[in-house]
């Protein structure tokens, strides 16, 4: 059975890829296609989604939960001599994530998951060390609140 974290991750990966950032967007839970090795160059975007809490003491379909989301922008200095690429990718990521706030949260819904809220949190920017060079990294944190209704439940009762 697919997990709600996988659904949210896949939706965010697709959203960021559609934002036209021009670099790989990799979901932590998504396997590489076919039998290829899961890898990326030093410049990429990573997406992580984890369960933070079950928000009600209840077992069954549609229990409200909170999920933590981390999006990491990693840009190697070798790919970005003057820093413009890092800045532009970060702007595109921020714009794509901002579109999920308010009523945009529904974009993360579907595939048995209903999104109730998407809230942007803090960001962190840091110098990053790669195997043979340095680069910049920025992490965007967000919180998603939602409910999961696996296929074998009656979604009309929610």
LONUTOR-602540 format. One record per residue: residue number from 1; y negated, z negated, x of N, C-alpha, C in turn. Coordinates in nm, 4 decimals, decimal comma, m for minus. Each point is the difference from the previous one (the first is absolute). Example, Ala and Ser with C-alpha at 12.3 -4.5 7.8 and 13.67 -1.06 7.14 Angstrom:
2
1 0,5690 m0,7800 1,3190 m0,1190 0,0000 m0,0890 m0,1200 0,0000 0,0900
2 m0,1050 0,0720 m0,0350 m0,1190 m0,0060 0,0820 m0,1090 m0,0730 m0,0770
***
This chain:
158
1 0,1175 0,0000 0,0838 m0,1175 0,0000 m0,0838 m0,1246 0,0000 0,0889
2 m0,0959 0,0788 m0,0375 m0,1264 0,0039 0,0737 m0,0764 m0,1304 m0,0233
3 m0,0674 m0,0470 0,1004 m0,0772 m0,1236 m0,0073 m0,1461 0,0333 m0,0289
4 m0,0727 m0,0920 m0,0641 m0,1410 0,0283 m0,0285 m0,0827 0,0246 0,1263
5 0,0355 m0,0664 0,1104 m0,0725 0,0232 0,1249 0,0111 0,1461 0,0438
6 0,1172 0,0593 m0,0195 0,0200 0,1400 0,0357 m0,0867 0,0915 m0,0857
7 m0,0115 m0,0330 m0,1288 m0,0801 0,0812 m0,0917 m0,1468 m0,0039 0,0410
8 m0,0525 m0,1194 0,0215 m0,1410 m0,0142 0,0377 m0,0257 0,0674 0,1342
9 0,0894 m0,0214 0,0968 m0,0156 0,0622 0,1311 m0,0045 0,1511 m0,0115
10 0,0945 0,0583 m0,0716 0,0057 0,1454 m0,0133 m0,1263 0,0557 m0,0648
11 m0,0527 m0,0697 m0,0994 m0,1229 0,0455 m0,0667 m0,1187 m0,0052 0,0960
12 m0,0096 m0,1052 0,0805 m0,1108 m0,0107 0,0951 0,0143 0,1036 0,1108
13 0,1213 0,0219 0,0493 0,0229 0,1030 0,1017 m0,0437 0,1364 m0,0533
14 0,0403 0,0327 m0,1215 m0,0370 0,1292 m0,0602 m0,1515 0,0103 m0,0171
15 m0,0632 m0,1083 m0,0424 m0,1448 m0,0009 m0,0192 m0,0723 0,0259 0,1317
16 0,0426 m0,0677 0,1065 m0,0647 0,0165 0,1297 0,0276 0,1382 0,0591
17 0,1209 0,0514 m0,0181 0,0312 0,1345 0,0486 m0,0857 0,1040 m0,0723
18 m0,0238 m0,0213 m0,1287 m0,0822 0,0925 m0,0784 m0,1482 m0,0115 0,0341
19 m0,0394 m0,1098 0,0646 m0,1405 m0,0196 0,0359 m0,0436 0,0923 0,1129
20 0,0935 0,0734 0,0579 m0,0334 0,0981 0,1027 m0,0401 m0,0595 0,1328
21 0,0620 m0,1095 0,0385 m0,0345 m0,0632 0,1270 0,0523 0,0782 0,1202
22 0,0993 0,0835 m0,0210 0,0488 0,0870 0,1070 0,0897 m0,0670 0,1024
23 0,0477 m0,1201 m0,0287 0,0939 m0,0663 0,0904 0,1176 m0,0518 m0,0820
24 0,1099 m0,0330 0,0679 0,1190 m0,0499 m0,0677 m0,0300 m0,1279 m0,0761
25 0,0556 m0,0101 m0,1212 m0,0066 m0,1233 m0,0789 0,1445 m0,0436 m0,0201
26 0,0341 m0,1187 0,0520 0,1387 m0,0447 0,0048 0,0168 m0,1291 m0,0791
27 0,0909 0,0016 m0,0950 0,0345 m0,1201 m0,0746 0,1120 m0,0745 0,0702
28 m0,0125 m0,1300 0,0097 0,1006 m0,0811 0,0698 0,1362 0,0086 m0,0667
29 0,0031 0,0082 m0,1319 0,1277 m0,0011 m0,0721 0,0596 0,1392 m0,0202
30 m0,0768 0,1034 0,0230 0,0472 0,1367 m0,0234 0,0797 0,0508 0,1200
31 0,1218 0,0461 m0,0229 0,0770 0,0563 0,1109 m0,0532 0,1381 0,0390
32 0,0286 0,0399 0,1215 m0,0358 0,1349 0,0444 0,0874 0,0999 m0,0754
33 m0,0517 0,1200 m0,0236 0,0793 0,0991 m0,0730 0,1257 0,0423 0,0774
34 0,1057 0,0237 m0,0753 0,1252 0,0447 0,0622 0,0533 m0,1010 0,0986
35 0,0445 0,0504 0,1119 0,0543 m0,0875 0,1041 m0,0918 m0,0025 0,1214
36 m0,1310 0,0193 m0,0238 m0,0940 0,0002 0,1105 m0,0396 m0,1426 0,0357
37 m0,0503 m0,0166 0,1204 m0,0462 m0,1304 0,0458 m0,1367 m0,0291 m0,0609
38 m0,0199 m0,1213 m0,0440 m0,1285 m0,0412 m0,0572 m0,0926 m0,0358 0,1154
39 m0,0995 0,0861 0,0234 m0,0947 m0,0250 0,1083 m0,1291 0,0744 m0,0292
40 m0,1016 m0,0329 0,0761 m0,1307 0,0606 m0,0167 m0,0718 0,0003 0,1334
41 m0,0986 0,0866 0,0149 m0,0817 m0,0077 0,1215 m0,0838 m0,1279 m0,0012
42 m0,0781 m0,0227 0,1051 m0,0808 m0,1214 0,0110 m0,1098 m0,0076 m0,1056
43 m0,0359 0,1123 m0,0598 m0,1025 0,0031 m0,1036 0,0693 0,0167 m0,1347
44 m0,0130 m0,1015 m0,0865 0,0689 0,0018 m0,1293 m0,0561 m0,1095 m0,0902
45 0,0426 0,0033 m0,1255 m0,0326 m0,1054 m0,0965 0,1320 m0,0609 m0,0448
46 0,0062 m0,1322 m0,0035 0,1201 m0,0694 m0,0466 m0,0308 m0,0742 m0,1292
47 0,1013 m0,0092 m0,0866 m0,0151 m0,0694 m0,1279 0,1140 m0,0997 m0,0152
48 m0,0358 m0,1255 m0,0284 0,0968 m0,1073 m0,0204 m0,0289 m0,0673 m0,1334
49 0,1027 m0,0235 m0,0795 m0,0155 m0,0720 m0,1262 0,1070 m0,1084 m0,0048
50 m0,0425 m0,1228 m0,0274 0,0914 m0,1135 m0,0070 m0,0270 m0,0808 m0,1260
51 0,1019 m0,0685 m0,0486 m0,0184 m0,0915 m0,1114 m0,0701 m0,1248 0,0517
52 m0,1089 m0,0392 m0,0652 m0,0707 m0,1234 0,0364 0,0455 m0,1164 m0,0863
53 0,0115 0,0249 m0,1308 0,0397 m0,1094 m0,0875 0,0468 0,0523 m0,1346
54 0,0827 m0,0807 m0,0614 0,0330 0,0186 m0,1407 m0,0986 m0,0901 m0,0727
55 m0,0761 0,0550 m0,0920 m0,1134 m0,0731 m0,0555 0,0312 m0,0811 m0,1252
56 0,1265 m0,0051 m0,0370 0,0394 m0,0776 m0,1169 0,1456 m0,0417 0,0178
57 0,0328 m0,1210 m0,0405 0,1379 m0,0470 0,0088 0,0782 0,0589 m0,1168
58 0,0497 0,1202 0,0235 0,0697 0,0720 m0,1059 0,0892 0,1038 0,0661
59 0,1167 0,0218 m0,0566 0,0905 0,1010 0,0529 0,0198 0,1046 m0,1086
60 m0,0185 0,1242 0,0365 0,0185 0,1080 m0,0948 m0,0913 0,1158 0,0327
61 0,0110 0,1057 m0,0775 m0,0834 0,1179 0,0261 m0,1473 m0,0295 m0,0257
62 m0,0842 0,0570 0,0812 m0,1432 m0,0116 m0,0202 m0,0639 m0,1283 0,0475
63 0,0719 m0,0798 0,0789 m0,0601 m0,1231 0,0507 m0,1187 0,0386 0,0899
64 m0,1173 m0,0615 m0,0214 m0,1160 0,0327 0,0819 0,0208 m0,0442 0,1444
65 m0,0311 0,0891 0,0934 0,0127 m0,0299 0,1427 m0,1240 0,0473 0,0742
66 m0,0209 m0,0580 0,1160 m0,1076 0,0407 0,0891 0,0625 0,0585 0,1260
67 m0,0572 0,1110 0,0471 0,0491 0,0695 0,1187 m0,1135 0,0124 0,1007
68 0,0323 m0,0220 0,1263 m0,0996 0,0196 0,1056 0,0184 0,1409 0,0567
69 m0,1115 0,0643 0,0268 m0,0005 0,1365 0,0528 m0,0795 m0,0008 0,1304
70 0,0572 0,0633 0,1026 m0,0705 0,0186 0,1272 0,0043 0,1469 0,0358
71 m0,1155 0,0557 0,0270 m0,0095 0,1384 0,0455 m0,0613 m0,0043 0,1389
72 0,0720 0,0527 0,0970 m0,0484 0,0000 0,1371 m0,0377 0,1395 0,0447
73 m0,1218 0,0161 0,0488 m0,0452 0,1265 0,0590 0,0092 m0,0173 0,1507
74 0,0756 0,0857 0,0651 0,0214 m0,0063 0,1449 m0,0424 0,1341 0,0593
75 m0,1017 m0,0013 0,0870 m0,0493 0,1239 0,0599 m0,0070 m0,0181 0,1510
76 0,0736 0,0830 0,0691 0,0041 m0,0028 0,1460 m0,1294 0,0580 0,0572
77 m0,0506 m0,0625 0,1068 m0,1181 0,0547 0,0671 0,0257 0,1410 0,0515
78 0,1239 0,0303 0,0337 0,0328 0,1347 0,0481 m0,0236 0,1048 m0,1083
79 0,0102 m0,0395 m0,1257 m0,0236 0,0923 m0,1123 m0,1434 m0,0046 m0,0496
80 m0,0787 m0,0956 0,0492 m0,1323 m0,0250 m0,0579 m0,0963 m0,0479 0,1075
81 m0,0461 0,0911 0,0813 m0,0828 m0,0365 0,1154 m0,1284 m0,0736 m0,0373
82 m0,0668 0,0403 m0,1097 m0,1295 m0,0612 m0,0309 0,0032 m0,0971 m0,1185
83 0,1156 m0,0227 m0,0596 0,0117 m0,0965 m0,1083 m0,0284 0,0539 m0,1386
84 m0,0395 0,1250 m0,0114 m0,0330 0,0564 m0,1312 0,1238 0,0108 m0,0892
85 0,1135 0,0333 0,0570 0,1217 0,0130 m0,0792 0,0374 m0,1346 m0,0624
86 m0,0053 m0,1050 0,0800 0,0330 m0,1341 m0,0501 m0,0923 m0,0361 m0,1165
87 m0,1285 0,0196 0,0201 m0,0973 m0,0299 m0,1050 0,0260 0,0826 m0,1255
88 0,0253 0,1288 0,0143 0,0203 0,0876 m0,1147 0,1288 m0,0320 m0,0760
89 0,1055 m0,0302 0,0733 0,1256 m0,0373 m0,0652 m0,0182 m0,1317 m0,0752
90 m0,0679 m0,0961 0,0614 m0,0245 m0,1282 m0,0674 m0,0831 0,0192 m0,1263
91 m0,0991 0,0870 0,0050 m0,0801 0,0285 m0,1203 0,0864 0,0601 m0,1105
92 0,0877 0,0922 0,0371 0,0876 0,0635 m0,0995 0,0974 m0,1013 m0,0602
93 0,0543 m0,0872 0,0838 0,0919 m0,1025 m0,0487 m0,0739 m0,0954 m0,0940
94 m0,1166 m0,0453 0,0391 m0,0788 m0,0911 m0,0845 m0,0314 0,0658 m0,1340
95 m0,0380 0,1273 0,0015 m0,0301 0,0711 m0,1239 0,1207 0,0113 m0,0913
96 0,1149 0,0315 0,0590 0,1228 0,0123 m0,0793 0,0388 m0,1349 m0,0605
97 m0,0116 m0,1068 0,0771 0,0355 m0,1331 m0,0504 m0,1002 m0,0476 m0,1046
98 m0,1274 0,0286 0,0195 m0,1019 m0,0408 m0,0967 0,0256 0,0646 m0,1360
99 0,0578 0,1188 0,0002 0,0306 0,0686 m0,1257 0,1069 m0,0737 m0,0813
100 0,0756 m0,0890 0,0636 0,1042 m0,0761 m0,0697 m0,0535 m0,1244 m0,0695
101 m0,1224 m0,0403 0,0312 m0,0560 m0,1199 m0,0614 m0,0402 0,0284 m0,1449
102 m0,0218 m0,1059 m0,0755 m0,0374 0,0170 m0,1406 0,1098 0,0721 m0,0762
103 m0,0397 0,0954 m0,0807 0,0982 0,0737 m0,0800 0,0865 0,0940 0,0830
104 m0,0326 0,0207 0,1278 0,0783 0,0874 0,0859 0,1359 m0,0551 0,0364
105 0,0219 m0,1268 m0,0286 0,1270 m0,0652 0,0312 0,1178 0,0712 m0,0648
106 m0,0200 0,0613 m0,1140 0,1073 0,0694 m0,0693 0,0649 0,1091 0,0837
107 m0,0715 0,0491 0,1006 0,0539 0,1006 0,0913 0,1259 m0,0502 0,0697
108 0,0094 m0,1307 0,0198 0,1171 m0,0581 0,0670 0,1158 m0,0229 m0,0964
109 m0,0230 0,0193 m0,1271 0,1035 m0,0215 m0,0996 0,0941 0,1192 m0,0104
110 0,1061 m0,0222 m0,0741 0,1024 0,1020 m0,0184 0,1283 m0,0426 0,0658
111 0,1061 0,0746 m0,0251 0,1300 m0,0325 0,0599 0,0376 m0,1453 m0,0258
112 m0,0215 m0,0479 m0,1211 0,0373 m0,1347 m0,0432 m0,0955 m0,1095 0,0454
113 m0,1094 0,0353 0,0673 m0,0962 m0,1002 0,0452 m0,1305 0,0189 m0,0760
114 m0,0575 m0,1103 m0,0455 m0,1313 0,0018 m0,0653 m0,0965 m0,0829 0,0835
115 m0,1045 0,0648 0,0451 m0,0999 m0,0684 0,0820 m0,1052 m0,0619 m0,0905
116 m0,0275 m0,1288 0,0214 m0,1004 m0,0719 m0,0775 m0,1311 m0,0172 0,0764
117 0,0060 m0,0009 0,1337 m0,1220 m0,0188 0,0790 0,0228 0,0465 0,1435
118 m0,1049 0,0553 0,0591 m0,0023 0,0353 0,1422 m0,1319 m0,0531 0,0539
119 0,0084 m0,0921 0,0963 m0,1193 m0,0630 0,0554 0,0002 0,0173 0,1515
120 m0,1063 0,0582 0,0520 m0,0135 0,0138 0,1448 m0,0318 m0,1346 0,0611
121 0,0570 m0,0248 0,1166 m0,0240 m0,1239 0,0727 m0,0706 0,0281 0,1312
122 0,0239 m0,0872 0,0959 m0,0658 0,0117 0,1293 0,0545 0,1167 0,0819
123 m0,0779 0,0404 0,0980 0,0448 0,0987 0,0973 m0,0072 m0,0638 0,1382
124 0,0790 0,0533 0,0912 m0,0062 m0,0421 0,1398 0,0000 0,1253 0,0865
125 m0,0876 0,0025 0,0992 m0,0064 0,1101 0,0952 0,0319 m0,0555 0,1377
126 0,0800 0,0756 0,0770 0,0403 m0,0492 0,1314 0,0288 0,1153 0,0953
127 m0,0088 m0,0304 0,1278 0,0439 0,0925 0,1034 0,1518 m0,0071 0,0033
128 0,0648 0,1147 0,0093 0,1459 0,0051 m0,0029 0,0517 0,0619 0,1290
129 0,1114 m0,0506 0,0498 0,0618 0,0516 0,1212 0,1227 0,0823 m0,0360
130 0,0031 0,1231 0,0498 0,1161 0,0873 m0,0180 0,0769 0,0057 0,1318
131 0,1078 0,0750 0,0038 0,0837 0,0068 0,1196 m0,0790 0,0409 0,1236
132 m0,0873 0,0978 m0,0135 m0,0726 0,0485 0,1174 m0,1508 0,0119 m0,0228
133 m0,0516 m0,0597 m0,1058 m0,1434 0,0083 m0,0267 m0,0424 m0,1111 m0,0960
134 m0,1241 0,0066 m0,0408 m0,0552 m0,0943 m0,0962 m0,0514 0,0762 m0,1208
135 m0,0372 m0,0742 m0,1013 m0,0573 0,0604 m0,1191 m0,0584 m0,1079 m0,0877
136 m0,0376 0,0407 m0,1186 m0,0587 m0,0931 m0,0960 0,0928 m0,0141 m0,1197
137 m0,0020 m0,1195 m0,0581 0,0806 m0,0262 m0,1195 m0,0853 m0,0743 m0,1010
138 0,0169 0,0341 m0,1249 m0,0673 m0,0716 m0,1085 0,1036 m0,0253 m0,1075
139 0,0070 m0,1243 m0,0467 0,0932 m0,0367 m0,1057 m0,0781 m0,0324 m0,1265
140 0,0417 0,0633 m0,1090 m0,0559 m0,0268 m0,1323 0,1018 m0,0852 m0,0749
141 m0,0453 m0,1092 m0,0577 0,0859 m0,0877 m0,0786 m0,0398 0,0104 m0,1466
142 0,0991 m0,0032 m0,0856 m0,0258 0,0048 m0,1435 0,1060 m0,0815 m0,0721
143 m0,0307 m0,0334 m0,1238 0,0933 m0,0711 m0,0861 0,0238 0,0844 m0,1244
144 0,1265 0,0139 m0,0351 0,0385 0,0706 m0,1223 0,0692 m0,1006 m0,0904
145 m0,0403 m0,0007 m0,1239 0,0690 m0,0806 m0,1008 0,0629 0,0975 m0,0979
146 0,1271 m0,0253 m0,0340 0,0658 0,0909 m0,0912 0,1310 m0,0547 m0,0522
147 0,0626 0,0822 m0,0839 0,1254 m0,0380 m0,0638 0,1000 0,1142 0,0160
148 0,1256 m0,0363 0,0221 0,1067 0,0961 0,0238 0,0979 m0,0033 m0,1163
149 0,0275 0,1162 m0,0548 0,0921 0,0147 m0,1129 0,1119 0,0953 0,0401
150 0,1105 m0,0505 0,0544 0,1095 0,0889 0,0385 0,0483 0,0841 m0,1182
151 0,0602 0,1146 0,0297 0,0444 0,0961 m0,1022 0,0819 m0,0611 m0,1126
152 0,0760 m0,1028 0,0273 0,0930 m0,0523 m0,1012 m0,0643 m0,1019 m0,0944
153 m0,1350 m0,0035 m0,0056 m0,0683 m0,0912 m0,0908 m0,0789 0,0774 m0,1028
154 m0,0369 m0,0650 m0,1052 m0,0798 0,0621 m0,1053 m0,1471 m0,0193 0,0329
155 m0,0659 0,1056 0,0460 m0,1390 m0,0100 0,0405 m0,0938 m0,0158 m0,1189
156 0,0426 0,0310 m0,1189 m0,0855 m0,0100 m0,1167 m0,0284 m0,1452 m0,0383
157 0,0847 m0,0940 0,0468 m0,0180 m0,1408 m0,0350 m0,1047 m0,0693 0,0854
158 m0,0546 0,0706 0,1001 m0,0931 m0,0649 0,0916 m0,1411 m0,0035 m0,0545
***
